[in-house]
Amino acid sequence: MNTNTTKWAIAGLLAIGALAGCAESADDTSKARVTPDGMVKQSEGTDGKGDAWNWRNDPSRFRSELTYTFAELPIEGYSQRVAWADTYWPTYEDSINARWQGHDTLSPAEKYDKAFNGWAEPEGFMDLKPFDSSSCTWDEDYYTSLGPAAEYTSRYKGNWKSHNGVDDDGDGLADKDECGYGDENKDRDGVETWWGLCHAWVPAAILEDEPLRPVTRNGVTFEVSDIKALIIAQYDRADAYMLGGRCNDKEVERDEETGRVMNSGCRDVNAGTFHVIVTNFLGLQQRAIAEDRTYNYEVWNQPVTGFKITEQREITLEEAHELLKVKGEDGEVSEPVEYVYNEDAEKFIEIKLTTDYITESHASTRPNGDHIERYTRHDYYHYILELDGEGKIIGGEWLGDSIQNHPDFLWLPTRARSGNPHIDTDLVRDLIAESRQDPDAPGGDEPAEGEFRYTSSESVAIPDNDPNGATSTITVAEREVISGLKLDLEVEHTYRGDLVVELRHDGTTVLVYNGQDASPAWEDNVSLSAEQILGFEGMNTEGEWELVVSDNARIDTGTIEGWTLEFDVATDAPFPDPEPQPEPVAGDYEFDGETNVAIPDNDDAGLTSTITVEEAGEVSELAIDLGVSHTYAGDLMITLTHDGITATVFNGDEVDDPSADDVHITGKLLAEFEGVDMAGDWTLQVVDRAKYDEGQLDSWRMNIVTE
């Protein structure tokens, strides 16, 4: 091979052997190309990253006409093309063979096999269990039943090492004993959680259009993140131009006085190189670049989409040495005649600069390009630029916290080379093109006759550990008879097992999702696509529809990101006459609930007791009496729900002595219900949230005053 040109793979850069992605790597730079074995081809005669530019840090390696004169460079710039976010398809979750919508929905790779590779699900296939990284359990028949794209993914890009029967990490433990938490050996046979396809997501997000809608081919529906997964997989091997070196040290040695990295190979991208590339590509060319944000052996690739200089000033040689903590033989900051790090530097500029980069998202049925600000993060850098006598940038040095926290390397992706051999890249691009068709164009994504949709894109924060939850409302103008209803839903949350989702309309509440039924509960997010909702058939579409998402445990949090209702309506059916409503009557009322009912121990569903009120009347005051026998009051959460409103009656987290026995409440006012009609169901829920202690609901009563 010609030693003047280094060819190496993005996959190789970010991987060892067959493991690619947000993973360990070998070393170094130039025109990057994937090699068949996924490893880096190293050129000869390299000497690491120097103080000024050496061949690794020369900005011209990006093969673009560049401006080096500092005074001609912009102070702010952003890429014109929007890079999209997606998951990095973690290796330990089996990469794009992960069933991200739940066990009952095929993975992106499985869908591709079913639609295009002639694979059909064997009988009983959906009952088979893929590898579970939390418990190290799986069905071997699942892997022998896969189609070609899914099998390739699982074996070469997924968690194959975790269940292949080989002690890949050499720790003497069997695969079944290497899952769980709290033990250094619980590492899934050496498969680290940060390994994945971020090295492939980044160039795909920069170079490819974002899918916008689901596409159905050959009876298989590909959601937005299914299509993203397939195109990401095809960038596993990509061509790119590279700058900077690769630091493989887990522990980076530094100068005790200045903080400067001792190993030149771990000084990462030269600060001057960084400035030239960012200001030229993002500022002058409005073109995104890619970076590895972390300076050590871990690799986290991100698209960089913007920058802004917040402070810049010319400084003296002495000020430069002071900022760099350069000291003389006497141990004090000296005033040497020459700049110590670059003998050709004649001028110095201190820079403070902020970059915008795109972080990973979760797999979703919806695109995110129109709200990419939710996935945009910022890094803050401080450095000195070294200029020659003509004012051209010839090098630089990082300062302060940026000595440690700055990009490991920069790269400019140019094209996909190859990925999964059982996936056709052009076919995937065809899916992307179809997903981007205008739904208002002839033949577009219009609802059929007798159907209509309403969507809310409002982002609503879900309060933590609050049974009242968050409510998002859609108001439907049409007055039609419902014959069918489907729901699309995106909820971002760090522990989906905490969540309960309900849909409410015209006095009817339907449970849509219960996190206690999720498997595994600890995964992120709730994503529903065309979920059939039963319980509203024959009702009127008109009016308010409320989606209520409650978080029923502490610590983890999230937001409702959007939801869509798709109605099927009976176009030829007469709308039923509204049922006669009781006339409101002013007065004082007492209603008694059930007595002596056992409370299930450590059960989030808890005990429910319902009082049905026939009389109508506007509530002006409601007080509740309650008696509960229990051996540990701190375990309890008690709520009252009516007409879509939930009020907290008792919260064991807020009592002074949670170990106290029993709960006795007399005349507690619940202002939440003022102004509502008292007619209908009032449901008391008593939940015991911890093991061992038990009890019962002795009695409860509502005292309502109406106007």
N, C-alpha and C positions, 0 to 999 in steps of 0.2 A: 504494500500500500504506500502511496505517496505520503511522505512524512510532513509535507507542507499543508496537507488537508486532513483534518481529523473528522471522521465520520462516526457518529455514535447515536444511540437511540434514546428518545425521550423515555420510552419504557425501560430501557436499560439504565438510563440515568437515575430513574426513580425506583429501581427495583433490584433485587438480587435474584438471579436465575429467572424462574418463571413468574416470580412475584413482581408485579409492576404497580405503579400508582403512587399514592401517598406513602411511600415506602423507602426502605434503605436503598442506597445507590453506590455505584462506583464513582469515578472522577470524570470528567471535564468537557471541553467546549469546541465549538466552531459550527460547521454545518451539521446539524444533528440528524441522524438517521437511525432507525431501528434496525438492529441486526436480528437474524433469525432466532438466535438463542436468547434474545432480550438483554444482552450484556453490552457494556461500553467498550468501544474500540479506542484505545489510548494512543495518541501520537507520541513521538519521541522528542526528546530535547526540551521538555518543559521544565520551568523552574518555579511554578507557583505564582501567586499574585504579588506583584511588586508594589513599591510605594508609588511610583508613577505608573504609566500604562506599560504593560508588557503585552504580548500577543493575546493572552486570554482576556484582557480588559480593554482592548482597542475597540472603541465604538464602531469603527468601520466594518467590523465583522458582522454587523446587522445588514450589510449589503444595501445601504441606502445613502443618498446624498445628505450630509449632515452639516449643520452650522455649529461651529465651535466658539465663535466670538461671543463672549459672555454678554456684551451689551446688546446683541441682536436677538437674544433668546427671550421668549415670553415668560411672564411670571405666573401664568395660569393656563390650563388647557384641559380638554376633555375629549374622549373618543366620540366620534360621530355615530358609530354603530354600537348598539346596546348589547353588551354581553349578558347572557341569561344565567340564572342560578339553577342548580340541581344538586341532588345528593352526590357524594363521591363514590356511591355504591361500594360500601366497605367489604373487604375480602372476607372478614369473619362472618358476614351475613350472606355470603355466597355471591357477591358482586351482582351482576344484572340477572342472576337467577334467584334473587330475593323476591318473595311474594309480598311486596310492599303494601298491597291492599288487603292483606289478610290471607289466612291459610286457604280459603275457599276460592281465591282468584289466582290464576296462573301468573307466573313471573314474566317479565318482558321477553326473556329468552325462550321460555316455554310457549308463549303466545306466538313468537316468530316461527318456531318449529311447527306449530299447529296450522298456521296460516300459509306458510310458504315451503316448508321442508317435508310435507307429506306425513308428518307424525300425527298419530291419534292417541289420545289418552287410553292406556290399557284399563280394563275393568278394575275398579277399586283403586285407581291411581290417586284420586283425591283424598283417599283415606290414609295414604302412606305419609309418613312424617319425615320431612327433610331434617338435616342436622340442626339441633337446637343448641346454640352456644352457651345458654345459661345452665343447661342440665346435662349436656353431652349425651343426648339420646337421639336416635334416628332409626329409620327403617332402611336397611340395605337395599331392599327391592326398589325403593324410590330412585336410587341412582342408576340401577340397571334398566330402568324403564324410561329414562330421559331421551329426548330427541337430540340430534347432533349439536345444535347451537347451545342448548342448555348443558349438555354433557361437557362440551369443550369449556364453557364458562366455568362450571363447577370444578373441573379437574385442573385447569391451568390458571384461572383468575379468581377462583373462589376458595372455599374453606376445605378443599380436598384433604390437605394435610391433617386436619383436625379429626378425620374419621377414616383414614386409609389403612389403619392397622399397623402403621410404621411409626417408630419413635423418632420423628423427624428432628426434634430439638435435643435429643440425646440425654434427657433427664431421667430415664429409666421408668417413666410412668406410661401407662397405657392410655390410649386416646380417651377412653370413658372416664378417666380420673383427672382430666386436665381442664375442667370447666368450673365455673363458680366465681367467687370473689374472695378477697382478703388473704390470698396466698400467692406468693410469687410463682408457684408452679401451676396456678390456674390460668394458663396462657394459651389454651386451645392448641397445644403442641407447637408453640412458637409463632402462631399467627397473631400479629399485633393489631389492635383495634384501629390504628391510624392508617393501616395499609388499605389501598383502594384504587380508584380510577381518577383521582384528582388530576393526574398528569394528562389524562385523556379528556376529562370534562373541560379543562381550561381551553385548549385549542378549539374544541367543538363549540364552546360558548362564544368564542371570539370570531370564528370563521363561518359558522352555520346559522341559518335562520332558526328562530325559536318556534317549535310547534305550538299551535294556538288552540286546537280543538281535537277531540277524539276522532279517530278514523277507523272504519270497519272494513276489513278485507277478508274475504273467504269465510265470513261468519265470525271472525275474531275482531274484537274491538280493542284498539290500541289507544290508551289514554295518553295525555301529554307527556308524563314522565316515562311511559313505556317507550315512546318514540325517542325521547331524549336518551334513554339508556342505550338504545340500539345504535344511535349515531355516535355516542360517547365511546362505545365499545370499538368502533371502527377507527378511532383516533388513538388506540392503544399503542400503535406504532405511527409516529408522525415525523414529518420533516420540520426542522426549525433551526434558526440561527441562535447561537448561545454566547453569553458573556459571563465572565466570572468563573470561579472554581468551585469544586464540590468539597465541603468539609465533612469528613466521615468520623470526626472525633465526638464521642459522647460527652467527654469532659474537655472543655477548651481551656488551654493554659494561657494566662495573661500576665503581662508585666505588672508587678505589684504597685509600681509608682504611677504609671500612665493608664493602665487598664488596656493597653494595646495588645492584640492577639500575637502570641509568640510565633505560632505556626503560620507561615505566610499563606499556606493552602487553606487556612480557615479565616482569613481576613475578608473573604467573600468579595462582592463587587466593589471595586474602587469607587469612592464617593464622587470623584470627577466623572467617571464613566456613567454612573447612575444619573447625574445631573444632565449630561449631554443627551442620553437616551430619553429620559422622561420629558425634557423640554422640547426635544425635536419630534418625538413620535406622538405624544399626547398634546403638545402645544402647537407645533407647526403643521404636523400631518393629521392630527385628530384621529389617531390610530392607537388602539389598545395594545398593550404588551403583556407578557406573562412574567411572573416572579415566583421564586421559592422564598417565602417570607421568613423562614426560620434558618438561623445560621448554623445549627448543629446537624447531627446525623439524620434527624427527622426531616421529611420533605412535605411541605404544605404549599402546593401551587395554587395561585390565585390570578384571575385577570385583573390588571391594573387599568383603570378607566379614567382617572383624572388626577390632577395635581394643582396645588396652589402654594406659591411662596408667600409665607406670612412675614418674613423678616429677612433682609439682606443688607450687608454693609461691608465696605472695604475696610480691612484692618491692616495694621503694621506687622512686620516680621516679629517684633517682640510680642504683640498681642496674640499672634498665631502660636508662638511657642508657649505662651502662658495658657492658652486654651487647651493646648495639647499636653500640658504638664511636663514640658521638656526641661530638664534640670542640668546644671553644669556640674563640674567636679566638686564644687563646694556644697552640693546638695540643694542649692537654691535655684530658682528659675533664672536662667542665664540669659545673656544677650549675645548669642553667637553671631558672627558675621554672616554665616550661611544658614539657610533653612535646612533643617536636618534630614527631611524626608525626600526632597526632590531638588537637586542642585540647579535645575533649569527654571524653577519658579521665581518670578520677580514681583508678582502681586498676589494678594490673598483676599478672598471674599468669604465672610461668614454667612451661612445660609441656614434658615429654618423653613422647612417645607413639609406640607401635608399631602399625602396621597389618598386617593379613593380606590378601594379594591372590592371585588365581589366575593362574598363568602358563600359557603355551601348552603343549600336549603334542604328541605325534606322532599321526597318524591310526592308529586301532586297531580291531580286531575286538571289543574289550571295552570296557565302560563304565568310568569312573574315579570316579564319585561316591562309591562305598563306600570308596575310599582316596584321597580328594581331598587328604589331607595331603601326599602325594608331590608335588603340584603347587602347594602353598601356599607362598608366599614372604612375606618381611617387609620393610617399610620403617620407618626410624626417623627421627622428626621432632623438632625442637627449635624452640620459638617462644614469643613473648610474647603473651598475651591482653590486650586493652584493655577495661576495664569502666567503665561509667558509675557515677554515685553510688548507683544502686539495685542494683549488682552484676550488671547485664546486659552481655553481650558485645556490643561495638560495633565491634570491629576487632582487628587483630593484626599482628605483624611476625615474619618468619622469622629464625632465628638460626643462626650457624655454618654447617655444611655444608648445612643445610636451606635457606639462602638460594639455593643453586644446585640442590639436589636435593629438589624437592617437586612436587606435581601441577601440570601446566599448566592443566588445567580439570577440573571434575567434571560428571557428567551423570547424569540419572535417566531411563533408557529406559522407555517406556510401552507401545509396541506396534510391530509390524512394519507398514510401510506398503506397500512393494512391493519386488520384487527382479527375479529373472530372469522375464521375461514368459512363458516357456515352461514354467515350473514352477508347479504349483497348490499354494499354501500349505496349504490344508485337506487336500489329499491327503497331503502330507508329514506333517502332524499326525496323520493316520490311521495312517501307518506308525509314528510314534512310539508311538501308543496300542497298536498291535498288538505292538510290540517290548517293551512293558512288561507284557503279560499274564502272569499267574502260571503258570509252567510246570507247577505241580502241580494247576491247575484242570482240569476236564473239557475236553478238546480242546486242552490246553496243550502245552508243548514237551517231551512225554515221548518217550523213545526207543521205536521200534517194537519189536514182539516179535522176539526174537533179537538185540537191540542193548542195549548198556549203555555208560555213560560214567564216566570218572574224571577229576577235575580237581585240579590243584595251583595254588593262588593264591600260593604262597610266592615272595617276591622274593629272588633269589639273585644276589649280585655276581659278575661274571665277572672273574677275575684277568687283568691286562693282560699280553699277550705271554707266555702260558703254555700250552703244548700240553695240559697236564692239564685245563685249563678248569674250569668250574663244573658241578656235578652236582645235578640236582633229581630226586627219586625219588617215584614213585607205586606203592603196593602194592595189587595187585588180589587180592581174596578169591575171586572166582568161578573155578571150574575148568571151562573150556569150550574147544572147538576153534575157533581163529580162522579165519574165512573172509574177513574184510576188516578193515582198520584205517585210521582217519582221525585226523589230528592237527591241532589248533588250537594256535598258538604265538604268543606275544608276547615279543619281545626288544627292549629299548631299548638302542641303541648308537649312537655318533657316527660310525661308519664300518663299514657292514655288510660291506664287502669283506674285513675282517679275520677274519670269523667262519666257523667250521665247526660244524655241528650234527649230532649223531648220536643215534640211539635204540637202546638196548641192552636185551636181555632174554634170559635163559637161555642165555648164551653166543653169541647172535647180535647183530651190530652192523649197523645200516643207516644209510647216509649220508642225512640229510634235507636238508641245505643246505650248499652250498659257496660262500663269498663270492667266490671267484675267478670264479664263473660269473655273478655279479650284474652287471647293467647298468642304470645306472652303479654301480660299486662304492662310490663316495664318499658315496652317500646314507645317511641314518640308518635304523636299525631293520630287524628282520626280522619280518614279520607273515604268518602262514600261517593259512588258514581251510579246514577240511575237506580238508587235504592228504592224498591217498591214499598210504599207506605200504606198499610191497611188500617181502616177505622174511620175514614172520612167519606166513604162511598154513600151517595145519595144526598150529601149535604150541599149547601150553597157555597160556591167559591168566593163570593164577594166578602170583603171585609179584611180584618187584620189577621195575619198568620204570624205566630210568634215561635221562634226557635230559641229554646232555653237550654244553655249548656252550664252545668254546675260542676265544680271541682270539690270533691268530698274528702280531701286529705291535705295535709300541710306540705309545704316546701315547693313542689313542682307547680309551674304556672304556664299560662298560654293565652291564645286569642282565637276568636272566631274570625276566619279570614274571608269567608264568603259562602253563599249557599244559593241554590236554585230550586224552585218548585216547577215541575212540569205536570200540567193537568191534562188528563183525558176527560172529555166531557161528553155527555149524552146529548147530542145536538137536537134529536127529535123528541126528547123526553120533556113533559111539562114540569116546570119547577113546582115542588110541593108548597102548599100554603104554609105559612109560618104557624107554628104551634101557638095557641093562645097562652099569654103570660098572665100570671096572677097579678091582681091589682095591689100596688104598694099600700101597706097599712102601717101608720105610725104606732109605736109602742115599745114596751120592754119585753124581752123574750129570754127564756132559759132553755138550753138544749143540753141533754146529758148524753155522754158517749159510753162506750163499753167499759166494763169493770173486770178486774182480776184477769188480765190477759198477759201471758208470759212474753218476755222480751228475748228474742234470739240472741245468743252470746256471740260477740265478735262477727256481726253480720251487717254489711253496709245497707242491705235492703231493710233491715229492722222490722219493727212492728208498725202496721198502719191501722188506724181506727177511724171510721168515717161517720159523720152525722150529715144526713140529708135534710135540708130545710126546704119546706114547701112554700112557706110564706115569702112574699116579696117585700122589699123595703130597703131604703138607702141607709147603710150603717153610719151612725154618727159616733158610736162608741162600742168597742168590743173589749170585754175583759174575760180572762180565762182562769179557771181553777183547775188544779192538777195535783194528783198524788201518785208518786212512783216509789215503790220499795226496791232498793238496790244496794249492794254491798260496796259500791265504789262509784260515787256520783260523777267523778271526773271522766268516766268512760262514756257518758251519755251526751247525745245531741238530740234535741226535741224541737220539731217545727210544726207549724200549722199552715196548710195550703188551701186556697180557695180562689177560683176564677183567675188562675194564672199567677197569683201572688203568693209568695211564701214568706212567712215571718218566723224568726227564731224565738222560741219560747224559753229554751234553756240550752246553754252551751257549757259543757263540762270543762272546756279549756279556760273558761273565764272565772271559775269559782276560786275563792281564796284557799279552800281546803278540798282538793279533788278526792281525797281518801274518805271524806265524810259519807255516811250512809244516807240514802233516800233523797227524794226531791219533793218538796211541798211548796206549791205556788197558789196564792189566793189573790184574785182580783188584779192580775197583771194586765195592763192595757196594751193592746196591739194596734198602734196607730196606722199601721200599713193598710188596714182594711177600711179606713174611714172613706165614705163616699161610694163604696161598691154595693151592689145589690146582694142582699144576704141569701137570696134563693139559690139553691144548688148544693153541691157536695162540699163539706169542710173536712179535710183529712189531716189527722194528727199522725205524725211519724216519730217513733222513738227508736233511735239507733244506738246500739252498744258497740263501741269501736275498738274494744280490746278483749283479750282472752280472760278467762277464769271467773271474774265476778259476774253475777247474774241477778235478775230481778224481774218485776212485773209492773204493768200499768194497773194501779189500783182503781183509779177513776179519773174522769175529766168532764168539765162542764164549760159551756160558752154562755156568757151573759151579754146579750146584744141589745142596744138601744137604737131604734130607728126613728127617722123623721117622717 
